[in-house]
Amino acid sequence: MLSTLGMFLVPWLTLVAAALYMILGRHVLSNGAIPTMLILANLPLIGFCLITGTALVAGSEFWGNAAVAGVNSSYWLVWYLLASQVPSLPHTWASPVAVWKPAANILVAQFGLIVLILGLTLYLQSRRRNFL
């Protein structure tokens, strides 16, 4: 699981660093887009953790494919919920400074969810008796 996560994190961190460079270094977007960019960048990481955890724990190709289908078809719903339930996020995109008040809570919840998914995966994997 750690090697799989590491292989995902290399391109993911590269893309996040490139996005931050475009905002902070090249000034393509204003600094107010940073919190929203980080929240949206964490969605594929959470999806990857869900898919990996499901594939490892279930040990079945069906459940792995079901997790891929479920995660890939749910991004629009999460984007919609973020835009509708946290209306200050889209309104701060054009701000010259990053507004972290609602975004910090969402980021903490996202990282907590990642830790929960990975911890639950490790726990359930350790309880398995059959690895074939």
N, CA, C and O atoms as CSV, one atom per row, in Angstrom:
chain,resi,resn,atom,element,x,y,z
A,1,MET,N,N,0.832,-1.186,0.000
A,1,MET,CA,C,0.000,0.000,0.000
A,1,MET,C,C,0.877,1.250,0.000
A,1,MET,O,O,0.564,2.226,-0.681
A,2,LEU,N,N,1.959,1.226,0.749
A,2,LEU,CA,C,2.815,2.408,0.804
A,2,LEU,C,C,3.499,2.689,-0.530
A,2,LEU,O,O,3.655,3.847,-0.918
A,3,SER,N,N,3.906,1.635,-1.232
A,3,SER,CA,C,4.537,1.865,-2.532
A,3,SER,C,C,3.519,2.383,-3.543
A,3,SER,O,O,3.844,3.236,-4.369
A,4,THR,N,N,2.311,1.881,-3.485
A,4,THR,CA,C,1.255,2.363,-4.383
A,4,THR,C,C,0.943,3.822,-4.095
A,4,THR,O,O,0.793,4.625,-5.017
A,5,LEU,N,N,0.846,4.160,-2.834
A,5,LEU,CA,C,0.584,5.545,-2.448
A,5,LEU,C,C,1.755,6.441,-2.871
A,5,LEU,O,O,1.545,7.558,-3.344
A,6,GLY,N,N,2.968,5.957,-2.703
A,6,GLY,CA,C,4.131,6.736,-3.111
A,6,GLY,C,C,4.167,6.978,-4.610
A,6,GLY,O,O,4.521,8.069,-5.056
A,7,MET,N,N,3.800,5.957,-5.395
A,7,MET,CA,C,3.783,6.128,-6.851
A,7,MET,C,C,2.705,7.124,-7.275
A,7,MET,O,O,2.869,7.820,-8.277
A,8,PHE,N,N,1.619,7.200,-6.535
A,8,PHE,CA,C,0.582,8.179,-6.853
A,8,PHE,C,C,1.010,9.576,-6.422
A,8,PHE,O,O,0.743,10.553,-7.122
A,9,LEU,N,N,1.672,9.674,-5.272
A,9,LEU,CA,C,2.012,10.987,-4.736
A,9,LEU,C,C,3.043,11.736,-5.581
A,9,LEU,O,O,3.045,12.967,-5.587
A,10,VAL,N,N,3.914,11.028,-6.289
A,10,VAL,CA,C,4.927,11.718,-7.096
A,10,VAL,C,C,4.270,12.591,-8.175
A,10,VAL,O,O,4.538,13.792,-8.201
A,11,PRO,N,N,3.432,12.057,-9.060
A,11,PRO,CA,C,2.802,12.957,-10.048
A,11,PRO,C,C,1.785,13.908,-9.420
A,11,PRO,O,O,1.615,15.031,-9.893
A,12,TRP,N,N,1.113,13.470,-8.366
A,12,TRP,CA,C,0.122,14.325,-7.720
A,12,TRP,C,C,0.793,15.556,-7.115
A,12,TRP,O,O,0.321,16.676,-7.306
A,13,LEU,N,N,1.883,15.354,-6.389
A,13,LEU,CA,C,2.603,16.486,-5.802
A,13,LEU,C,C,3.217,17.375,-6.885
A,13,LEU,O,O,3.313,18.590,-6.714
A,14,THR,N,N,3.629,16.773,-7.987
A,14,THR,CA,C,4.152,17.567,-9.105
A,14,THR,C,C,3.069,18.483,-9.665
A,14,THR,O,O,3.327,19.654,-9.945
A,15,LEU,N,N,1.872,17.957,-9.826
A,15,LEU,CA,C,0.766,18.779,-10.339
A,15,LEU,C,C,0.362,19.866,-9.348
A,15,LEU,O,O,0.069,20.991,-9.752
A,16,VAL,N,N,0.345,19.545,-8.069
A,16,VAL,CA,C,0.001,20.547,-7.059
A,16,VAL,C,C,1.073,21.641,-7.032
A,16,VAL,O,O,0.755,22.828,-6.949
A,17,ALA,N,N,2.344,21.231,-7.103
A,17,ALA,CA,C,3.429,22.226,-7.124
A,17,ALA,C,C,3.346,23.092,-8.375
A,17,ALA,O,O,3.576,24.300,-8.303
A,18,ALA,N,N,3.021,22.497,-9.518
A,18,ALA,CA,C,2.886,23.274,-10.752
A,18,ALA,C,C,1.727,24.258,-10.649
A,18,ALA,O,O,1.838,25.393,-11.111
A,19,ALA,N,N,0.628,23.837,-10.054
A,19,ALA,CA,C,-0.516,24.740,-9.882
A,19,ALA,C,C,-0.149,25.897,-8.950
A,19,ALA,O,O,-0.503,27.046,-9.213
A,20,LEU,N,N,0.558,25.591,-7.864
A,20,LEU,CA,C,0.990,26.651,-6.956
A,20,LEU,C,C,1.977,27.599,-7.645
A,20,LEU,O,O,1.942,28.808,-7.417
A,21,TYR,N,N,2.842,27.055,-8.474
A,21,TYR,CA,C,3.779,27.898,-9.215
A,21,TYR,C,C,3.032,28.822,-10.176
A,21,TYR,O,O,3.376,29.996,-10.307
A,22,MET,N,N,2.022,28.294,-10.838
A,22,MET,CA,C,1.261,29.125,-11.775
A,22,MET,C,C,0.518,30.239,-11.040
A,22,MET,O,O,0.346,31.330,-11.584
A,23,ILE,N,N,0.077,29.974,-9.812
A,23,ILE,CA,C,-0.644,30.997,-9.053
A,23,ILE,C,C,0.331,31.975,-8.404
A,23,ILE,O,O,0.166,33.189,-8.525
A,24,LEU,N,N,1.347,31.450,-7.716
A,24,LEU,CA,C,2.247,32.319,-6.955
A,24,LEU,C,C,3.380,32.900,-7.798
A,24,LEU,O,O,3.763,34.056,-7.618
A,25,GLY,N,N,3.910,32.103,-8.711
A,25,GLY,CA,C,5.061,32.555,-9.480
A,25,GLY,C,C,4.700,33.279,-10.761
A,25,GLY,O,O,5.267,34.324,-11.079
A,26,ARG,N,N,3.761,32.722,-11.487
A,26,ARG,CA,C,3.394,33.298,-12.792
A,26,ARG,C,C,2.196,34.238,-12.704
A,26,ARG,O,O,1.926,34.975,-13.652
A,27,HIS,N,N,1.480,34.228,-11.594
A,27,HIS,CA,C,0.316,35.090,-11.360
A,27,HIS,C,C,-0.760,34.909,-12.425
A,27,HIS,O,O,-1.386,35.874,-12.865
A,28,VAL,N,N,-0.967,33.647,-12.835
A,28,VAL,CA,C,-2.018,33.336,-13.799
A,28,VAL,C,C,-3.381,33.538,-13.145
A,28,VAL,O,O,-4.312,34.044,-13.772
A,29,LEU,N,N,-3.487,33.145,-11.901
A,29,LEU,CA,C,-4.696,33.365,-11.103
A,29,LEU,C,C,-4.306,34.164,-9.870
A,29,LEU,O,O,-3.129,34.248,-9.518
A,30,SER,N,N,-5.297,34.747,-9.220
A,30,SER,CA,C,-5.006,35.484,-7.995
A,30,SER,C,C,-4.777,34.502,-6.845
A,30,SER,O,O,-5.139,33.329,-6.934
A,31,ASN,N,N,-4.180,34.992,-5.783
A,31,ASN,CA,C,-3.867,34.140,-4.627
A,31,ASN,C,C,-5.113,33.589,-3.943
A,31,ASN,O,O,-5.021,32.617,-3.193
A,32,GLY,N,N,-6.253,34.180,-4.183
A,32,GLY,CA,C,-7.492,33.682,-3.595
A,32,GLY,C,C,-7.898,32.316,-4.118
A,32,GLY,O,O,-8.752,31.658,-3.525
A,33,ALA,N,N,-7.302,31.880,-5.216
A,33,ALA,CA,C,-7.623,30.565,-5.785
A,33,ALA,C,C,-6.878,29.433,-5.097
A,33,ALA,O,O,-7.209,28.267,-5.315
A,34,ILE,N,N,-5.891,29.736,-4.282
A,34,ILE,CA,C,-5.072,28.687,-3.648
A,34,ILE,C,C,-5.896,27.757,-2.765
A,34,ILE,O,O,-5.780,26.542,-2.929
A,35,PRO,N,N,-6.725,28.247,-1.834
A,35,PRO,CA,C,-7.481,27.307,-0.995
A,35,PRO,C,C,-8.400,26.383,-1.797
A,35,PRO,O,O,-8.486,25.187,-1.519
A,36,THR,N,N,-9.084,26.948,-2.791
A,36,THR,CA,C,-9.976,26.123,-3.605
A,36,THR,C,C,-9.182,25.116,-4.424
A,36,THR,O,O,-9.608,23.971,-4.580
A,37,MET,N,N,-8.034,25.530,-4.947
A,37,MET,CA,C,-7.188,24.609,-5.708
A,37,MET,C,C,-6.733,23.443,-4.839
A,37,MET,O,O,-6.733,22.298,-5.290
A,38,LEU,N,N,-6.347,23.722,-3.602
A,38,LEU,CA,C,-5.907,22.646,-2.715
A,38,LEU,C,C,-7.054,21.700,-2.368
A,38,LEU,O,O,-6.866,20.485,-2.300
A,39,ILE,N,N,-8.227,22.255,-2.153
A,39,ILE,CA,C,-9.395,21.404,-1.862
A,39,ILE,C,C,-9.698,20.508,-3.058
A,39,ILE,O,O,-9.915,19.307,-2.895
A,40,LEU,N,N,-9.714,21.084,-4.258
A,40,LEU,CA,C,-10.011,20.294,-5.450
A,40,LEU,C,C,-8.891,19.305,-5.765
A,40,LEU,O,O,-9.157,18.231,-6.304
A,41,ALA,N,N,-7.651,19.647,-5.440
A,41,ALA,CA,C,-6.536,18.728,-5.680
A,41,ALA,C,C,-6.593,17.529,-4.739
A,41,ALA,O,O,-6.103,16.452,-5.078
A,42,ASN,N,N,-7.182,17.706,-3.571
A,42,ASN,CA,C,-7.280,16.594,-2.628
A,42,ASN,C,C,-8.341,15.576,-3.023
A,42,ASN,O,O,-8.299,14.437,-2.558
A,43,LEU,N,N,-9.285,15.959,-3.864
A,43,LEU,CA,C,-10.341,15.021,-4.255
A,43,LEU,C,C,-9.793,13.779,-4.967
A,43,LEU,O,O,-10.201,12.669,-4.625
A,44,PRO,N,N,-8.882,13.920,-5.945
A,44,PRO,CA,C,-8.321,12.704,-6.545
A,44,PRO,C,C,-7.502,11.876,-5.554
A,44,PRO,O,O,-7.454,10.651,-5.662
A,45,LEU,N,N,-6.861,12.537,-4.592
A,45,LEU,CA,C,-6.110,11.795,-3.575
A,45,LEU,C,C,-7.050,10.976,-2.696
A,45,LEU,O,O,-6.758,9.823,-2.376
A,46,ILE,N,N,-8.153,11.555,-2.313
A,46,ILE,CA,C,-9.142,10.816,-1.522
A,46,ILE,C,C,-9.720,9.674,-2.350
A,46,ILE,O,O,-9.877,8.561,-1.848
A,47,GLY,N,N,-10.033,9.942,-3.602
A,47,GLY,CA,C,-10.546,8.897,-4.483
A,47,GLY,C,C,-9.555,7.763,-4.654
A,47,GLY,O,O,-9.936,6.593,-4.639
A,48,PHE,N,N,-8.282,8.103,-4.818
A,48,PHE,CA,C,-7.252,7.078,-4.947
A,48,PHE,C,C,-7.171,6.224,-3.689
A,48,PHE,O,O,-7.058,5.001,-3.773
A,49,CYS,N,N,-7.229,6.860,-2.529
A,49,CYS,CA,C,-7.180,6.105,-1.271
A,49,CYS,C,C,-8.385,5.174,-1.144
A,49,CYS,O,O,-8.244,4.039,-0.688
A,50,LEU,N,N,-9.564,5.645,-1.543
A,50,LEU,CA,C,-10.755,4.791,-1.510
A,50,LEU,C,C,-10.629,3.598,-2.449
A,50,LEU,O,O,-10.960,2.470,-2.082
A,51,ILE,N,N,-10.148,3.855,-3.659
A,51,ILE,CA,C,-10.002,2.773,-4.641
A,51,ILE,C,C,-8.961,1.765,-4.170
A,51,ILE,O,O,-9.187,0.557,-4.239
A,52,THR,N,N,-7.827,2.255,-3.694
A,52,THR,CA,C,-6.765,1.365,-3.222
A,52,THR,C,C,-7.217,0.567,-2.007
A,52,THR,O,O,-6.983,-0.638,-1.923
A,53,GLY,N,N,-7.859,1.243,-1.077
A,53,GLY,CA,C,-8.337,0.545,0.115
A,53,GLY,C,C,-9.364,-0.519,-0.214
A,53,GLY,O,O,-9.326,-1.614,0.347
A,54,THR,N,N,-10.268,-0.214,-1.104
A,54,THR,CA,C,-11.286,-1.185,-1.508
A,54,THR,C,C,-10.654,-2.373,-2.217
A,54,THR,O,O,-11.007,-3.521,-1.947
A,55,ALA,N,N,-9.726,-2.104,-3.117
A,55,ALA,CA,C,-9.089,-3.196,-3.855
A,55,ALA,C,C,-8.269,-4.098,-2.929
A,55,ALA,O,O,-8.254,-5.317,-3.100
A,56,LEU,N,N,-7.590,-3.498,-1.953
A,56,LEU,CA,C,-6.779,-4.309,-1.045
A,56,LEU,C,C,-7.627,-5.118,-0.069
A,56,LEU,O,O,-7.355,-6.293,0.178
A,57,VAL,N,N,-8.638,-4.490,0.473
A,57,VAL,CA,C,-9.448,-5.173,1.493
A,57,VAL,C,C,-10.381,-6.197,0.864
A,57,VAL,O,O,-10.504,-7.311,1.374
A,58,ALA,N,N,-11.036,-5.844,-0.225
A,58,ALA,CA,C,-12.006,-6.754,-0.829
A,58,ALA,C,C,-11.321,-7.923,-1.517
A,58,ALA,O,O,-11.828,-9.044,-1.487
A,59,GLY,N,N,-10.188,-7.673,-2.128
A,59,GLY,CA,C,-9.494,-8.749,-2.820
A,59,GLY,C,C,-10.250,-9.280,-4.020
A,59,GLY,O,O,-9.976,-10.383,-4.494
A,60,SER,N,N,-11.189,-8.511,-4.508
A,60,SER,CA,C,-12.008,-8.929,-5.629
A,60,SER,C,C,-11.933,-7.881,-6.727
A,60,SER,O,O,-11.959,-6.681,-6.452
A,61,GLU,N,N,-11.842,-8.331,-7.957
A,61,GLU,CA,C,-11.795,-7.411,-9.080
A,61,GLU,C,C,-13.107,-6.634,-9.211
A,61,GLU,O,O,-13.103,-5.473,-9.620
A,62,PHE,N,N,-14.222,-7.270,-8.868
A,62,PHE,CA,C,-15.517,-6.612,-8.965
A,62,PHE,C,C,-15.564,-5.390,-8.055
A,62,PHE,O,O,-15.948,-4.309,-8.501
A,63,TRP,N,N,-15.181,-5.543,-6.787
A,63,TRP,CA,C,-15.257,-4.429,-5.850
A,63,TRP,C,C,-14.249,-3.338,-6.184
A,63,TRP,O,O,-14.518,-2.159,-5.957
A,64,GLY,N,N,-13.105,-3.712,-6.712
A,64,GLY,CA,C,-12.146,-2.705,-7.160
A,64,GLY,C,C,-12.699,-1.881,-8.302
A,64,GLY,O,O,-12.585,-0.655,-8.309
A,65,ASN,N,N,-13.304,-2.564,-9.276
A,65,ASN,CA,C,-13.914,-1.849,-10.400
A,65,ASN,C,C,-15.117,-1.024,-9.965
A,65,ASN,O,O,-15.348,0.066,-10.489
A,66,ALA,N,N,-15.877,-1.535,-9.016
A,66,ALA,CA,C,-17.019,-0.778,-8.500
A,66,ALA,C,C,-16.541,0.493,-7.790
A,66,ALA,O,O,-17.174,1.544,-7.896
A,67,ALA,N,N,-15.431,0.392,-7.072
A,67,ALA,CA,C,-14.876,1.572,-6.398
A,67,ALA,C,C,-14.395,2.597,-7.428
A,67,ALA,O,O,-14.606,3.796,-7.251
A,68,VAL,N,N,-13.758,2.136,-8.489
A,68,VAL,CA,C,-13.306,3.049,-9.549
A,68,VAL,C,C,-14.502,3.754,-10.176
A,68,VAL,O,O,-14.475,4.970,-10.365
A,69,ALA,N,N,-15.537,3.012,-10.494
A,69,ALA,CA,C,-16.731,3.605,-11.112
A,69,ALA,C,C,-17.413,4.585,-10.161
A,69,ALA,O,O,-17.830,5.668,-10.573
A,70,GLY,N,N,-17.524,4.206,-8.899
A,70,GLY,CA,C,-18.173,5.083,-7.928
A,70,GLY,C,C,-17.404,6.375,-7.687
A,70,GLY,O,O,-17.988,7.457,-7.639
A,71,VAL,N,N,-16.097,6.252,-7.539
A,71,VAL,CA,C,-15.275,7.441,-7.294
A,71,VAL,C,C,-15.271,8.353,-8.517
A,71,VAL,O,O,-15.460,9.563,-8.390
A,72,ASN,N,N,-15.057,7.783,-9.692
A,72,ASN,CA,C,-14.968,8.607,-10.894
A,72,ASN,C,C,-16.288,9.276,-11.263
A,72,ASN,O,O,-16.287,10.328,-11.901
A,73,SER,N,N,-17.394,8.690,-10.876
A,73,SER,CA,C,-18.683,9.305,-11.197
A,73,SER,C,C,-19.188,10.220,-10.084
A,73,SER,O,O,-20.269,10.795,-10.213
A,74,SER,N,N,-18.436,10.368,-8.999
A,74,SER,CA,C,-18.912,11.203,-7.898
A,74,SER,C,C,-18.219,12.557,-7.803
A,74,SER,O,O,-18.595,13.375,-6.964
A,75,TYR,N,N,-17.223,12.814,-8.637
A,75,TYR,CA,C,-16.528,14.097,-8.544
A,75,TYR,C,C,-17.459,15.275,-8.778
A,75,TYR,O,O,-17.348,16.287,-8.087
A,76,TRP,N,N,-18.372,15.169,-9.733
A,76,TRP,CA,C,-19.296,16.273,-10.013
A,76,TRP,C,C,-20.155,16.580,-8.801
A,76,TRP,O,O,-20.452,17.743,-8.526
A,77,LEU,N,N,-20.557,15.539,-8.070
A,77,LEU,CA,C,-21.401,15.750,-6.897
A,77,LEU,C,C,-20.640,16.497,-5.809
A,77,LEU,O,O,-21.185,17.395,-5.166
A,78,VAL,N,N,-19.388,16.127,-5.607
A,78,VAL,CA,C,-18.582,16.805,-4.585
A,78,VAL,C,C,-18.346,18.261,-4.987
A,78,VAL,O,O,-18.428,19.154,-4.144
A,79,TRP,N,N,-18.056,18.508,-6.259
A,79,TRP,CA,C,-17.864,19.886,-6.717
A,79,TRP,C,C,-19.134,20.695,-6.527
A,79,TRP,O,O,-19.086,21.846,-6.092
A,80,TYR,N,N,-20.274,20.091,-6.854
A,80,TYR,CA,C,-21.556,20.783,-6.683
A,80,TYR,C,C,-21.823,21.086,-5.209
A,80,TYR,O,O,-22.237,22.193,-4.863
A,81,LEU,N,N,-21.584,20.103,-4.347
A,81,LEU,CA,C,-21.813,20.316,-2.918
A,81,LEU,C,C,-20.891,21.382,-2.352
A,81,LEU,O,O,-21.313,22.191,-1.526
A,82,LEU,N,N,-19.638,21.392,-2.785
A,82,LEU,CA,C,-18.724,22.436,-2.320
A,82,LEU,C,C,-19.189,23.814,-2.754
A,82,LEU,O,O,-19.181,24.756,-1.962
A,83,ALA,N,N,-19.590,23.932,-3.998
A,83,ALA,CA,C,-20.019,25.242,-4.508
A,83,ALA,C,C,-21.327,25.697,-3.888
A,83,ALA,O,O,-21.516,26.891,-3.657
A,84,SER,N,N,-22.235,24.764,-3.614
A,84,SER,CA,C,-23.545,25.162,-3.087
A,84,SER,C,C,-23.561,25.284,-1.565
A,84,SER,O,O,-24.259,26.145,-1.031
A,85,GLN,N,N,-22.819,24.455,-0.866
A,85,GLN,CA,C,-22.853,24.474,0.595
A,85,GLN,C,C,-21.825,25.421,1.214
A,85,GLN,O,O,-21.984,25.850,2.357
A,86,VAL,N,N,-20.786,25.742,0.470
A,86,VAL,CA,C,-19.772,26.690,0.948
A,86,VAL,C,C,-19.693,27.822,-0.081
A,86,VAL,O,O,-18.766,27.863,-0.890
A,87,PRO,N,N,-20.660,28.737,-0.049
A,87,PRO,CA,C,-20.721,29.763,-1.093
A,87,PRO,C,C,-19.548,30.738,-1.079
A,87,PRO,O,O,-19.307,31.421,-2.075
A,88,SER,N,N,-18.827,30.816,0.012
A,88,SER,CA,C,-17.697,31.754,0.053
A,88,SER,C,C,-16.500,31.249,-0.768
A,88,SER,O,O,-15.636,32.043,-1.140
A,89,LEU,N,N,-16.438,29.941,-1.055
A,89,LEU,CA,C,-15.308,29.418,-1.838
A,89,LEU,C,C,-15.245,30.025,-3.237
A,89,LEU,O,O,-14.201,30.564,-3.603
A,90,PRO,N,N,-16.307,29.965,-4.035
A,90,PRO,CA,C,-16.214,30.561,-5.372
A,90,PRO,C,C,-16.062,32.084,-5.351
A,90,PRO,O,O,-15.524,32.668,-6.291
A,91,HIS,N,N,-16.532,32.718,-4.289
A,91,HIS,CA,C,-16.487,34.177,-4.228
A,91,HIS,C,C,-15.096,34.700,-3.876
A,91,HIS,O,O,-14.808,35.875,-4.102
A,92,THR,N,N,-14.237,33.856,-3.333
A,92,THR,CA,C,-12.899,34.317,-2.947
A,92,THR,C,C,-11.837,33.977,-3.982
A,92,THR,O,O,-10.660,34.262,-3.761
A,93,TRP,N,N,-12.219,33.371,-5.115
A,93,TRP,CA,C,-11.243,33.014,-6.148
A,93,TRP,C,C,-10.480,34.226,-6.659
A,93,TRP,O,O,-9.276,34.142,-6.899
A,94,ALA,N,N,-11.154,35.330,-6.823
A,94,ALA,CA,C,-10.530,36.526,-7.391
A,94,ALA,C,C,-9.885,37.411,-6.335
A,94,ALA,O,O,-9.354,38.471,-6.667
A,95,SER,N,N,-9.918,37.007,-5.094
A,95,SER,CA,C,-9.340,37.815,-4.026
A,95,SER,C,C,-7.820,37.884,-4.172
A,95,SER,O,O,-7.194,36.895,-4.557
A,96,PRO,N,N,-7.221,39.031,-3.873
A,96,PRO,CA,C,-5.760,39.138,-3.989
A,96,PRO,C,C,-5.013,38.357,-2.908
A,96,PRO,O,O,-3.822,38.080,-3.055
A,97,VAL,N,N,-5.702,38.001,-1.826
A,97,VAL,CA,C,-5.086,37.195,-0.765
A,97,VAL,C,C,-5.918,35.928,-0.567
A,97,VAL,O,O,-7.121,35.914,-0.828
A,98,ALA,N,N,-5.270,34.883,-0.109
A,98,ALA,CA,C,-5.966,33.622,0.146
A,98,ALA,C,C,-6.817,33.746,1.399
A,98,ALA,O,O,-6.330,34.179,2.443
A,99,VAL,N,N,-8.081,33.369,1.302
A,99,VAL,CA,C,-9.003,33.384,2.438
A,99,VAL,C,C,-9.132,31.946,2.920
A,99,VAL,O,O,-9.687,31.097,2.222
A,100,TRP,N,N,-8.618,31.678,4.114
A,100,TRP,CA,C,-8.518,30.300,4.598
A,100,TRP,C,C,-9.640,29.900,5.550
A,100,TRP,O,O,-9.699,28.736,5.946
A,101,LYS,N,N,-10.522,30.800,5.930
A,101,LYS,CA,C,-11.514,30.479,6.963
A,101,LYS,C,C,-12.355,29.243,6.635
A,101,LYS,O,O,-12.278,28.281,7.399
A,102,PRO,N,N,-13.138,29.190,5.578
A,102,PRO,CA,C,-13.896,27.951,5.357
A,102,PRO,C,C,-13.028,26.835,4.778
A,102,PRO,O,O,-13.297,25.657,5.011
A,103,ALA,N,N,-11.996,27.200,4.031
A,103,ALA,CA,C,-11.174,26.198,3.348
A,103,ALA,C,C,-10.351,25.384,4.325
A,103,ALA,O,O,-10.136,24.192,4.107
A,104,ALA,N,N,-9.885,26.005,5.401
A,104,ALA,CA,C,-9.057,25.277,6.370
A,104,ALA,C,C,-9.839,24.133,7.002
A,104,ALA,O,O,-9.294,23.047,7.202
A,105,ASN,N,N,-11.105,24.363,7.318
A,105,ASN,CA,C,-11.931,23.301,7.903
A,105,ASN,C,C,-12.127,22.154,6.918
A,105,ASN,O,O,-12.097,20.985,7.303
A,106,ILE,N,N,-12.326,22.493,5.653
A,106,ILE,CA,C,-12.519,21.459,4.634
A,106,ILE,C,C,-11.238,20.671,4.434
A,106,ILE,O,O,-11.275,19.447,4.314
A,107,LEU,N,N,-10.095,21.365,4.397
A,107,LEU,CA,C,-8.810,20.680,4.231
A,107,LEU,C,C,-8.508,19.754,5.400
A,107,LEU,O,O,-8.016,18.644,5.197
A,108,VAL,N,N,-8.792,20.190,6.611
A,108,VAL,CA,C,-8.589,19.328,7.785
A,108,VAL,C,C,-9.489,18.098,7.704
A,108,VAL,O,O,-9.054,16.987,8.008
A,109,ALA,N,N,-10.738,18.293,7.297
A,109,ALA,CA,C,-11.654,17.154,7.140
A,109,ALA,C,C,-11.164,16.207,6.049
A,109,ALA,O,O,-11.259,14.989,6.204
A,110,GLN,N,N,-10.647,16.744,4.957
A,110,GLN,CA,C,-10.133,15.893,3.885
A,110,GLN,C,C,-8.936,15.074,4.344
A,110,GLN,O,O,-8.873,13.872,4.086
A,111,PHE,N,N,-7.984,15.712,5.022
A,111,PHE,CA,C,-6.821,14.966,5.495
A,111,PHE,C,C,-7.208,13.955,6.571
A,111,PHE,O,O,-6.615,12.879,6.649
A,112,GLY,N,N,-8.193,14.289,7.396
A,112,GLY,CA,C,-8.696,13.328,8.367
A,112,GLY,C,C,-9.334,12.128,7.686
A,112,GLY,O,O,-9.173,10.994,8.137
A,113,LEU,N,N,-10.059,12.375,6.600
A,113,LEU,CA,C,-10.670,11.282,5.839
A,113,LEU,C,C,-9.608,10.403,5.198
A,113,LEU,O,O,-9.754,9.181,5.167
A,114,ILE,N,N,-8.543,11.007,4.688
A,114,ILE,CA,C,-7.447,10.228,4.096
A,114,ILE,C,C,-6.804,9.342,5.145
A,114,ILE,O,O,-6.564,8.160,4.895
A,115,VAL,N,N,-6.522,9.893,6.313
A,115,VAL,CA,C,-5.916,9.104,7.396
A,115,VAL,C,C,-6.862,7.993,7.836
A,115,VAL,O,O,-6.423,6.871,8.090
A,116,LEU,N,N,-8.151,8.292,7.929
A,116,LEU,CA,C,-9.141,7.281,8.315
A,116,LEU,C,C,-9.200,6.150,7.299
A,116,LEU,O,O,-9.216,4.979,7.678
A,117,ILE,N,N,-9.232,6.482,6.023
A,117,ILE,CA,C,-9.301,5.452,4.976
A,117,ILE,C,C,-8.057,4.577,4.998
A,117,ILE,O,O,-8.155,3.351,4.956
A,118,LEU,N,N,-6.890,5.204,5.063
A,118,LEU,CA,C,-5.653,4.423,5.069
A,118,LEU,C,C,-5.506,3.601,6.351
A,118,LEU,O,O,-5.062,2.454,6.303
A,119,GLY,N,N,-5.873,4.175,7.482
A,119,GLY,CA,C,-5.817,3.440,8.747
A,119,GLY,C,C,-6.780,2.269,8.771
A,119,GLY,O,O,-6.429,1.183,9.231
A,120,LEU,N,N,-7.989,2.483,8.281
A,120,LEU,CA,C,-8.972,1.397,8.222
A,120,LEU,C,C,-8.517,0.307,7.258
A,120,LEU,O,O,-8.726,-0.879,7.516
A,121,THR,N,N,-7.901,0.700,6.160
A,121,THR,CA,C,-7.377,-0.283,5.212
A,121,THR,C,C,-6.288,-1.135,5.857
A,121,THR,O,O,-6.295,-2.360,5.733
A,122,LEU,N,N,-5.360,-0.487,6.540
A,122,LEU,CA,C,-4.292,-1.240,7.212
A,122,LEU,C,C,-4.850,-2.150,8.299
A,122,LEU,O,O,-4.402,-3.285,8.460
A,123,TYR,N,N,-5.825,-1.649,9.040
A,123,TYR,CA,C,-6.422,-2.469,10.103
A,123,TYR,C,C,-7.133,-3.691,9.520
A,123,TYR,O,O,-6.939,-4.813,9.988
A,124,LEU,N,N,-7.953,-3.466,8.501
A,124,LEU,CA,C,-8.689,-4.590,7.913
A,124,LEU,C,C,-7.750,-5.565,7.216
A,124,LEU,O,O,-8.001,-6.770,7.226
A,125,GLN,N,N,-6.677,-5.071,6.612
A,125,GLN,CA,C,-5.690,-5.957,5.997
A,125,GLN,C,C,-4.983,-6.798,7.056
A,125,GLN,O,O,-4.678,-7.967,6.816
A,126,SER,N,N,-4.722,-6.219,8.217
A,126,SER,CA,C,-4.032,-6.969,9.273
A,126,SER,C,C,-4.919,-8.052,9.875
A,126,SER,O,O,-4.409,-9.007,10.460
A,127,ARG,N,N,-6.218,-7.923,9.746
A,127,ARG,CA,C,-7.154,-8.908,10.301
A,127,ARG,C,C,-7.420,-10.064,9.346
A,127,ARG,O,O,-8.019,-11.066,9.738
A,128,ARG,N,N,-6.979,-9.936,8.097
A,128,ARG,CA,C,-7.227,-11.006,7.119
A,128,ARG,C,C,-6.404,-12.239,7.470
A,128,ARG,O,O,-5.274,-12.145,7.949
A,129,ARG,N,N,-6.994,-13.376,7.222
A,129,ARG,CA,C,-6.303,-14.648,7.481
A,129,ARG,C,C,-5.871,-15.301,6.181
A,129,ARG,O,O,-4.944,-16.111,6.175
A,130,ASN,N,N,-6.525,-14.962,5.083
A,130,ASN,CA,C,-6.240,-15.573,3.800
A,130,ASN,C,C,-5.803,-14.487,2.818
A,130,ASN,O,O,-6.532,-13.520,2.597
A,131,PHE,N,N,-4.618,-14.643,2.230
A,131,PHE,CA,C,-4.099,-13.648,1.309
A,131,PHE,C,C,-4.021,-14.164,-0.122
A,131,PHE,O,O,-3.380,-13.541,-0.968
A,132,LEU,N,N,-4.649,-15.267,-0.397
A,132,LEU,CA,C,-4.616,-15.825,-1.746
A,132,LEU,C,C,-5.834,-15.436,-2.532
A,132,LEU,O,O,-5.969,-15.822,-3.693
